[in-house]
Amino acid sequence: MSGHNKWANIKHRKEAQDSKRSAEFTKVIRELTVAARVGGSDADSNPRLRTAIEKAREANMPKDTVERAIKRGSGDLEGVSYEEVMYEGYAPAGVALYISTLTDNKNRTIADIRHILTKYGGSLAEGGSVGWQFERKGVISVSKENVKDGDEFMMKAIEAGAEDIKEDEDEYTITTPPEALYKVVDTLKNSGYEMGSYEPTFIPKMTVRVSGKDAERVLQVVNFLEDLDDVQEVYSNFDIDDKELEEIMSKIG
């Protein structure tokens, strides 16, 4: 598993446990609203909304909060209009950053992002200079505890459209074309497998190995960016040893 995927899994576990839950609510509400605005309020025909609803459930968001966010997006309720903007930049050690935002004030958003990057040794990049380094994919994580027969599990995933399956000590990580994500998820669920997480994401074509102080500085930048209300996701191409990643995460929270 690449360092950034490992980071994402650790981050999602922590968000379910600590004080960052309220900030995660804000991000999920924005995503629900925009997903409904872009693709409609029917989750069965709107994969993006389906993903957002799953995230809301994982965060234990009240049902009425989810419904209000969807209604604001579909126009049934008045609310703030958010715009999707991708920003590109670099963390220390030349690590690429592809930053997904939902904002009602682009001047505020870019100022906040620039402040963090400048303060912690990174920089903004011109449009197009970073984005080409990432590919849109679907990623599914399944704990090995939920898989009795690994060969059968992988065969079902491949037959449903999986491109790649990586296995580590604790879990399987399945990569799919974005359009095949939900077919693979539904196939595995219908076969009795419990999903750990699944979502469309951006995967780096190549990674940059970092360690020591560089690794700490990179994770610090990503952590502060992800804490911004306007930032939905920070995709990156860093690769950090799993043990070192866990140690740094325990320090920076």
C-alpha positions as CSV (number, residue, x, y, z in Angstrom):
1,M,0.0,0.0,0.0
2,S,1.3,3.5,-0.9
3,G,2.0,5.8,2.0
4,H,-0.9,8.1,1.2
5,N,-3.4,5.3,1.2
6,K,-2.2,4.2,4.6
7,W,-2.4,7.8,5.8
8,A,-6.0,8.0,4.6
9,N,-7.0,4.8,6.5
10,I,-5.4,6.1,9.7
11,K,-7.1,9.4,9.3
12,H,-10.5,7.9,8.8
13,R,-10.1,5.8,11.9
14,K,-9.1,8.8,14.0
15,E,-12.0,10.9,12.7
16,A,-14.4,8.3,14.0
17,Q,-12.9,8.6,17.5
18,D,-11.7,12.1,18.2
19,S,-12.7,15.8,18.3
20,K,-12.3,16.2,14.6
21,R,-15.7,14.6,14.1
22,S,-17.5,18.0,13.9
23,A,-15.1,19.2,11.2
24,E,-15.7,16.0,9.3
25,F,-19.5,16.7,9.5
26,T,-18.9,20.1,7.8
27,K,-17.0,18.4,4.9
28,V,-19.5,15.7,4.5
29,I,-22.5,18.1,4.5
30,R,-20.8,20.1,1.8
31,E,-20.2,17.0,-0.3
32,L,-23.8,15.8,0.1
33,T,-25.0,19.2,-1.1
34,V,-22.8,19.4,-4.1
35,A,-23.3,15.8,-5.0
36,A,-27.1,16.3,-5.0
37,R,-26.7,19.5,-7.0
38,V,-24.5,18.0,-9.7
39,G,-26.1,14.5,-10.1
40,G,-29.5,14.7,-8.5
41,S,-31.0,13.5,-5.2
42,D,-31.4,9.8,-6.1
43,A,-28.5,7.9,-4.6
44,D,-29.2,4.9,-6.7
45,S,-28.5,6.8,-9.9
46,N,-25.9,9.2,-8.4
47,P,-22.7,7.3,-7.3
48,R,-21.1,10.5,-5.9
49,L,-24.1,11.1,-3.6
50,R,-24.1,7.4,-2.6
51,T,-20.5,7.7,-1.5
52,A,-21.3,10.9,0.4
53,I,-24.2,9.2,2.2
54,E,-22.0,6.3,3.1
55,K,-19.5,8.7,4.6
56,A,-22.3,10.4,6.6
57,R,-23.3,7.0,8.0
58,E,-19.7,6.2,9.0
59,A,-19.5,9.6,10.8
60,N,-22.9,8.8,12.6
61,M,-24.5,11.9,11.1
62,P,-28.2,12.3,12.0
63,K,-30.5,11.3,9.2
64,D,-32.3,14.6,9.2
65,T,-29.0,16.4,8.7
66,V,-28.2,14.3,5.7
67,E,-31.7,14.9,4.2
68,R,-31.4,18.7,4.7
69,A,-28.0,18.8,3.0
70,I,-29.4,16.8,0.0
71,K,-32.5,19.0,-0.2
72,R,-30.2,22.1,-0.3
73,G,-28.3,20.6,-3.1
74,S,-31.4,19.7,-5.1
75,G,-32.9,23.1,-4.6
76,D,-35.7,22.1,-2.3
77,L,-34.2,24.2,0.5
78,E,-32.2,27.4,0.3
79,G,-28.5,27.3,1.2
80,V,-24.9,28.4,0.5
81,S,-23.7,27.5,-3.1
82,Y,-20.4,25.8,-3.1
83,E,-18.0,25.6,-6.0
84,E,-15.6,22.7,-6.7
85,V,-12.0,23.9,-7.2
86,M,-8.8,21.8,-7.4
87,Y,-5.5,23.4,-6.3
88,E,-2.0,22.1,-7.0
89,G,1.1,22.5,-4.9
90,Y,4.1,21.0,-3.4
91,A,5.0,19.9,0.2
92,P,8.6,19.7,1.4
93,A,10.9,17.3,-0.4
94,G,9.2,17.9,-3.7
95,V,6.1,15.9,-2.7
96,A,3.1,16.7,-5.0
97,L,-0.2,17.8,-3.6
98,Y,-3.5,17.8,-5.5
99,I,-6.0,19.6,-3.2
100,S,-9.8,19.2,-3.6
101,T,-12.0,22.0,-2.2
102,L,-15.6,23.0,-2.0
103,T,-15.8,26.7,-1.4
104,D,-18.1,29.7,-1.4
105,N,-15.2,32.1,-1.4
106,K,-12.2,31.2,-3.6
107,N,-10.1,34.1,-2.4
108,R,-10.4,32.9,1.1
109,T,-9.6,29.3,0.2
110,I,-6.5,30.0,-1.9
111,A,-5.2,32.4,0.8
112,D,-5.6,29.8,3.5
113,I,-3.9,27.1,1.4
114,R,-1.1,29.4,0.4
115,H,-0.6,30.4,4.1
116,I,-0.2,26.8,5.2
117,L,2.1,25.8,2.4
118,T,4.3,28.9,2.8
119,K,4.5,28.5,6.6
120,Y,5.5,24.8,6.5
121,G,7.9,24.7,3.6
122,G,5.6,24.0,0.6
123,S,4.4,26.1,-2.3
124,L,1.4,26.6,-4.6
125,A,1.9,25.4,-8.2
126,E,0.5,26.5,-11.5
127,G,-2.5,24.7,-12.8
128,G,-1.6,21.5,-14.7
129,S,1.9,21.2,-13.2
130,V,0.8,18.6,-10.6
131,G,-2.6,17.1,-11.7
132,W,-1.1,15.0,-14.5
133,Q,0.8,13.0,-11.9
134,F,-2.5,11.5,-10.6
135,E,-5.1,9.1,-12.0
136,R,-8.8,8.9,-11.0
137,K,-9.5,5.4,-9.6
138,G,-11.8,3.6,-7.2
139,V,-10.2,2.2,-4.1
140,I,-11.8,-0.5,-1.8
141,S,-10.3,-1.7,1.4
142,V,-11.4,-5.0,3.0
143,S,-10.1,-6.4,6.3
144,K,-8.6,-9.9,6.1
145,E,-10.8,-10.7,9.1
146,N,-13.8,-10.6,6.7
147,V,-12.2,-12.9,4.1
148,K,-12.1,-16.7,4.7
149,D,-11.0,-17.7,1.2
150,G,-8.6,-15.2,-0.3
151,D,-8.5,-16.8,-3.8
152,E,-12.3,-16.8,-4.1
153,F,-12.5,-13.2,-2.8
154,M,-10.0,-11.9,-5.4
155,M,-11.6,-13.9,-8.2
156,K,-15.0,-12.3,-7.5
157,A,-13.4,-8.8,-7.4
158,I,-11.6,-9.4,-10.7
159,E,-14.7,-10.7,-12.4
160,A,-16.6,-7.6,-11.3
161,G,-14.0,-5.3,-12.8
162,A,-11.1,-4.8,-10.4
163,E,-7.9,-3.8,-12.0
164,D,-5.5,-4.6,-9.2
165,I,-5.6,-6.2,-5.7
166,K,-2.8,-5.7,-3.2
167,E,-2.5,-7.7,0.0
168,D,-0.7,-6.7,3.1
169,E,-0.7,-8.0,6.7
170,D,-4.1,-6.7,7.6
171,E,-6.2,-6.0,4.5
172,Y,-6.8,-6.2,0.8
173,T,-6.7,-3.0,-1.2
174,I,-8.6,-3.2,-4.5
175,T,-8.2,-0.7,-7.3
176,T,-10.9,-0.2,-10.0
177,P,-11.6,2.1,-12.9
178,P,-13.9,4.8,-11.4
179,E,-16.9,3.7,-13.3
180,A,-16.5,0.1,-12.0
181,L,-16.2,1.0,-8.3
182,Y,-19.8,0.3,-7.3
183,K,-20.2,-2.8,-9.4
184,V,-17.2,-4.3,-7.5
185,V,-18.6,-3.1,-4.2
186,D,-22.0,-4.5,-4.8
187,T,-20.7,-7.8,-6.0
188,L,-18.6,-8.2,-2.9
189,K,-21.3,-7.1,-0.6
190,N,-23.8,-9.5,-2.2
191,S,-21.3,-12.3,-1.7
192,G,-21.2,-11.6,2.0
193,Y,-18.0,-9.5,2.3
194,E,-18.0,-6.5,4.7
195,M,-16.4,-3.5,3.2
196,G,-13.9,-1.4,5.2
197,S,-14.0,1.6,3.0
198,Y,-14.6,2.5,-0.6
199,E,-14.5,5.7,-2.6
200,P,-13.4,7.3,-5.9
201,T,-10.0,8.9,-5.4
202,F,-6.8,10.1,-7.1
203,I,-3.8,7.7,-7.1
204,P,-0.3,8.9,-7.9
205,K,1.4,7.5,-11.0
206,M,4.7,7.6,-9.2
207,T,5.6,8.1,-5.5
208,V,8.3,10.0,-3.6
209,R,9.9,8.2,-0.7
210,V,10.4,10.4,2.3
211,S,11.7,9.7,5.8
212,G,12.9,11.4,9.0
213,K,12.3,15.1,9.2
214,D,11.1,15.3,5.7
215,A,8.4,12.8,6.4
216,E,7.3,14.8,9.5
217,R,7.2,18.0,7.6
218,V,5.2,16.5,4.7
219,L,2.6,14.9,7.1
220,Q,2.4,18.2,9.0
221,V,1.5,20.1,5.8
222,V,-1.1,17.5,4.7
223,N,-2.6,17.5,8.2
224,F,-3.0,21.2,8.4
225,L,-4.4,21.4,4.9
226,E,-7.0,18.8,5.7
227,D,-8.1,20.7,8.8
228,L,-9.2,23.6,6.6
229,D,-13.0,23.7,6.3
230,D,-12.9,24.3,2.5
231,V,-10.6,21.4,1.9
232,Q,-12.3,18.1,1.2
233,E,-9.3,15.9,0.3
234,V,-5.6,16.2,-0.1
235,Y,-4.1,13.7,-2.6
236,S,-0.4,13.3,-2.5
237,N,2.4,11.1,-3.9
238,F,4.4,10.6,-0.7
239,D,5.6,7.1,0.4
240,I,6.5,6.7,4.0
241,D,7.4,3.4,5.8
242,D,4.3,2.2,7.6
243,K,5.9,2.0,11.0
244,E,7.3,5.5,10.7
245,L,4.0,6.8,9.4
246,E,2.2,5.4,12.5
247,E,4.8,7.0,14.8
248,I,4.5,10.4,13.2
249,M,0.7,10.3,13.2
250,S,0.8,9.6,17.0
251,K,2.8,12.8,17.4
252,I,0.9,15.2,15.2
253,G,-2.6,13.8,15.8
